[in-house]
């Protein structure tokens, strides 16, 4: 493929590749492109793959739950046992109080998958990949 170089108003050389070629190559605006001199008068052009890492971010989310429990008069403390036992008890309502980040660290895929399985027994590799939040700047 032969492409004519262009020059902008500042003297920068532009290599117009076109949308179709970029789409075929999987390139998009913002990708870093590497030019390598082949020593034969030609160049190779490749997309610079970004290195990534997985970061585990752990948070504690808090909710206020309210329960109304009917107990015999003078036995208010029994209500605490009823709520603690959780036997088919319904709440009066709940209110989100906030979320606190307690830490973050770089983890391997294996460690992250193991933590996912520890938290959710049904976690498998497919679900794990689905749960990875990719940086929006990629």
N, C-alpha and C positions, 0 to 999 in steps of 0.2 A: 504494500500500500504506500503510495506516495502522497505526502501532504505538504502543501505550501505553507511555510512559516509566515506569520503576520507580525507586525510591530505596532505597539500602542503609542499613544501620544507622548509617553515618557521614555520611549526607546526600548521598552521591555519586549522581548521576543515571545510570541504566543504560538503554541502548537495547537491549532484547532482540530480536535479529535471528533467532534460531533456527538450528539446525544445517542444515536443508534450504536456507535462503536462502544461508547462508555457503558451503555446498558448491557451490551453483549459481554463486556469484560467484567461487569459487576462493580464498576466504578461509579462514585457519586461525588457531588460537590463537597469539597472539604477533605477528600481522601488525599493522603500524601503519596506522591508518585516519585519513584527512584529512577534516574537515568544512569545507565552504565555504559561506558565506552567499551565496545567489543574489540577495539584495536584493529579493526578491519575497515574503518571508515564508517561503521554503522553503530547504532546504539540500541540497547534494549530498554524498554520502559516497563516497570512493574509497580504494582500497588504495594506500598509499605504496610504490612499487616501490623496492627496495633497490639502491643502486648497487654494482656489483662490479668487480673488476679481476682479471686473471690474474697470478699470481706464479709464476715459474719457480724451483723449488728444485732445486739440483744437489747430488748426493751421490756419494760414492765408497764402494762396498761391497767389502769385502775377504774373501777366502777363502784358507785355507791348503790347497794341493793337495799331495799326496804321491805320488811315483812310485817304483817300483822298476824299475831298468833293469839288465839283464844285459849286461856288456861284458867284453872280454878283460882278464885280470889285468894290473894296472899302467896301465890306460887309463881310470881313473875319470872323467876330464874328458870323455870321449866321451859319457857319460850326459847331460851338460849339452846337447850338441848334439842328442841324440836327443829330449830333452824340448822344446828350443827349436823343432825342426823339426816336432814334433807329428804325425809320420807314424804314424797309427793307434795312438797310444799310449794306454794306459788308466791311470787313476789308482788309487792304493791307497785313496784316500778323500779327502774334503775336509771342512773345518771352517769354519764361519762365524766370522769374527773381529770383525765389527762394521761399522758404517756411519758415515761422517763427512760432515756437511753442509759443503760448501765455499763455498756462497753462495746468495743469493736476490735476485731483482729483479723488478720489474713489467715485463711484456711485453705486446705487442699480440697479438691473435689470429693475425695474419699471421706475426709473428715466431715465435710458439710453434708454429704449424703447420710453418713452415720448419725449425725445430729438430727437430720430430718426424720430418719427412721425412729430415733429415740423419742422425738416429739409426737410424731404421727406414725403409728405402727404400720399403716398402709402405704407409706412412701416407697416408691420405686424409682428407678433411674429416669423414666419418662416424665413422671410427675416432678421430680427434682429439677429437670431441665426447664419445665414449665414454670417453676417457682423462682428461677434466677431472674432478678430484675436487672436488665441491661441498662447501662448508662445512656441517657437520652442524647448525649453529645457524640455518640459513635456514628 
